[in-house]
Amino acid sequence: METQGASVVITHHIIKGKQAEYEKWLDEIMPIAKNAEGFIDWQVVRPIPDLTFVYTVIIRFDTIGHLRSWMESDARRKLIEKAEALFTKKDNYEIKSGLDFLFYGENKGVKTPVRWKQYLATWSVIFPLSLVMQTVLLPFLRKLNIPANRYFDTLVSTGCLVFLVIFIVMPNYTKLIKKWLFK
């Protein structure tokens, strides 16, 4: 499990009107996190303006050990203390190996789905989306007069596919198949 990579899903509930301060704080913490050993990437899912106030930050590291080192570091602890005045709830995070974060919400008490069900659920999402990318996205790129290039096409289609899987499809799909997935 140590070599599979690891992700942390952090949720911060921000006080209404403090989003600009939080964004400034993100600009401060991001370069420090990026310099942590084993850092791979970072995504921020921002709230819907004037409707929701929850930021979700997903950070990936090469190993669970490196991720834990960052999450438990003095640098992060000090920056969290600095931002606590912006939060309506405490800093909340959950560390997952590999792609486990796709199968979890904010609730910590949810049991882990077995790997073969995670595999089938992920495959059943990626297969149709990859077909859609081939039949819709690539012709759209040609209409924009972007010449066919296998590497560019793959870059764009996989980028769109991963975005859709992580931020739109899987959160809703796992709710739909929750009974089967966690049975």
C-alpha positions as CSV (number, residue, x, y, z in Angstrom):
1,M,0.0,0.0,0.0
2,E,2.9,2.4,0.7
3,T,3.8,2.5,-3.0
4,Q,0.3,3.0,-4.4
5,G,0.3,6.7,-3.8
6,A,-2.0,8.5,-1.4
7,S,-4.6,11.2,-1.5
8,V,-6.0,13.4,1.1
9,V,-9.4,15.0,0.8
10,I,-9.7,18.2,2.9
11,T,-12.9,20.1,3.5
12,H,-12.9,23.6,4.8
13,H,-16.3,25.2,5.6
14,I,-15.6,29.0,5.2
15,I,-17.4,31.8,6.9
16,K,-19.6,33.7,4.5
17,G,-17.7,36.7,3.2
18,K,-14.3,35.2,4.0
19,Q,-13.7,33.5,0.7
20,A,-11.3,36.1,-0.6
21,E,-9.2,35.7,2.6
22,Y,-9.3,31.9,2.3
23,E,-8.2,32.2,-1.4
24,K,-5.2,34.3,-0.3
25,W,-4.4,31.7,2.4
26,L,-4.5,29.0,-0.3
27,D,-2.0,31.0,-2.3
28,E,0.2,31.0,0.8
29,I,0.0,27.2,1.6
30,M,0.0,25.9,-1.9
31,P,3.7,26.5,-2.7
32,I,4.7,25.1,0.7
33,A,2.7,21.9,0.0
34,K,4.2,21.6,-3.5
35,N,7.7,21.6,-2.0
36,A,6.9,18.8,0.4
37,E,8.6,15.5,-0.3
38,G,6.6,13.2,-2.6
39,F,4.1,15.9,-3.7
40,I,2.3,14.9,-7.0
41,D,-0.6,17.4,-7.5
42,W,-3.3,19.5,-5.9
43,Q,-6.8,20.4,-6.9
44,V,-9.2,22.8,-5.3
45,V,-13.0,22.4,-5.7
46,R,-14.4,25.8,-5.0
47,P,-17.9,26.4,-3.7
48,I,-20.7,27.8,-5.8
49,P,-20.6,31.6,-5.2
50,D,-23.2,32.9,-2.8
51,L,-24.7,29.4,-2.5
52,T,-22.2,27.1,-0.8
53,F,-19.2,27.8,1.4
54,V,-17.3,24.5,1.4
55,Y,-13.9,24.2,-0.3
56,T,-12.6,20.7,-1.0
57,V,-8.9,20.3,-1.5
58,I,-7.5,17.1,-2.9
59,I,-3.7,16.6,-2.6
60,R,-1.9,13.6,-3.9
61,F,1.5,12.3,-2.8
62,D,3.6,9.4,-4.0
63,T,3.4,7.5,-0.7
64,I,1.2,7.5,2.4
65,G,4.3,8.2,4.5
66,H,5.1,11.4,2.6
67,L,1.5,12.5,2.7
68,R,1.3,11.9,6.5
69,S,4.6,13.8,6.9
70,W,3.0,16.8,5.2
71,M,-0.3,16.6,7.0
72,E,1.4,16.4,10.4
73,S,4.1,18.9,9.6
74,D,4.7,22.0,11.7
75,A,4.5,24.2,8.6
76,R,1.0,22.9,7.8
77,R,-0.1,23.1,11.5
78,K,1.0,26.7,11.7
79,L,-0.8,27.6,8.5
80,I,-4.0,25.9,9.6
81,E,-3.9,27.8,12.9
82,K,-3.6,31.0,10.9
83,A,-6.7,30.1,8.8
84,E,-8.9,28.8,11.7
85,A,-10.6,32.2,12.1
86,L,-12.0,31.7,8.5
87,F,-13.5,28.2,9.3
88,T,-17.0,27.5,10.6
89,K,-15.9,23.9,11.3
90,K,-12.5,22.5,12.2
91,D,-9.9,21.4,9.6
92,N,-11.3,18.1,8.4
93,Y,-9.4,15.6,6.3
94,E,-9.2,12.0,5.4
95,I,-6.2,10.1,4.0
96,K,-6.8,7.5,1.4
97,S,-4.5,5.2,-0.7
98,G,-4.8,5.1,-4.4
99,L,-8.2,6.2,-5.8
100,D,-10.1,5.4,-2.6
101,F,-11.1,9.0,-2.2
102,L,-13.5,8.6,-5.1
103,F,-15.7,6.3,-2.9
104,Y,-15.9,8.5,0.2
105,G,-17.8,11.6,1.2
106,E,-17.3,13.8,4.2
107,N,-18.5,11.1,6.6
108,K,-15.7,9.3,8.4
109,G,-17.9,6.4,9.6
110,V,-18.5,5.0,6.1
111,K,-17.1,1.5,5.7
112,T,-14.6,0.7,2.9
113,P,-16.1,-0.9,-0.3
114,V,-14.2,-4.0,-1.4
115,R,-11.7,-3.5,-4.1
116,W,-13.5,-5.5,-6.8
117,K,-16.6,-3.3,-6.4
118,Q,-14.4,-0.2,-6.6
119,Y,-12.9,-1.6,-9.8
120,L,-16.3,-2.4,-11.3
121,A,-17.8,0.9,-10.4
122,T,-14.8,2.9,-11.8
123,W,-14.7,0.8,-14.9
124,S,-18.4,1.2,-15.5
125,V,-17.9,5.0,-15.4
126,I,-14.7,5.3,-17.4
127,F,-15.8,3.0,-20.3
128,P,-18.9,5.0,-21.4
129,L,-17.1,8.3,-20.7
130,S,-14.2,7.3,-22.9
131,L,-16.6,6.4,-25.7
132,V,-18.2,9.8,-25.3
133,M,-14.8,11.5,-25.4
134,Q,-14.1,9.7,-28.7
135,T,-17.5,10.4,-30.3
136,V,-18.2,13.9,-29.0
137,L,-15.0,15.7,-27.9
138,L,-12.7,14.7,-30.8
139,P,-15.2,15.8,-33.5
140,F,-15.6,19.0,-31.6
141,L,-11.9,19.6,-31.6
142,R,-11.9,19.1,-35.4
143,K,-14.7,21.7,-35.8
144,L,-12.5,24.1,-33.9
145,N,-9.9,23.5,-36.7
146,I,-7.5,21.8,-34.3
147,P,-5.7,19.3,-36.4
148,A,-5.7,15.6,-35.3
149,N,-2.8,14.8,-33.1
150,R,-2.9,11.5,-31.1
151,Y,-0.9,13.0,-28.2
152,F,-2.9,16.3,-28.0
153,D,-6.2,14.4,-28.5
154,T,-5.3,12.0,-25.7
155,L,-4.2,14.8,-23.4
156,V,-7.5,16.7,-23.8
157,S,-9.8,13.7,-23.7
158,T,-8.1,12.1,-20.6
159,G,-8.1,15.5,-18.9
160,C,-11.8,15.9,-19.5
161,L,-12.5,12.3,-18.5
162,V,-10.6,12.6,-15.2
163,F,-12.3,15.9,-14.4
164,L,-15.7,14.4,-15.1
165,V,-15.0,11.2,-13.1
166,I,-13.6,12.9,-10.0
167,F,-15.7,16.0,-9.7
168,I,-19.1,15.2,-11.3
169,V,-19.8,11.5,-12.1
170,M,-18.3,9.5,-9.2
171,P,-19.7,11.6,-6.4
172,N,-23.2,11.1,-7.8
173,Y,-22.7,7.6,-9.1
174,T,-21.5,6.3,-5.8
175,K,-24.6,7.7,-4.1
176,L,-26.7,5.9,-6.7
177,I,-25.0,2.5,-6.2
178,K,-24.3,3.0,-2.5
179,K,-26.4,0.1,-1.4
180,W,-24.6,-2.4,-3.7
181,L,-21.1,-0.8,-3.2
182,F,-21.1,-0.9,0.6
183,K,-23.0,-4.2,0.9
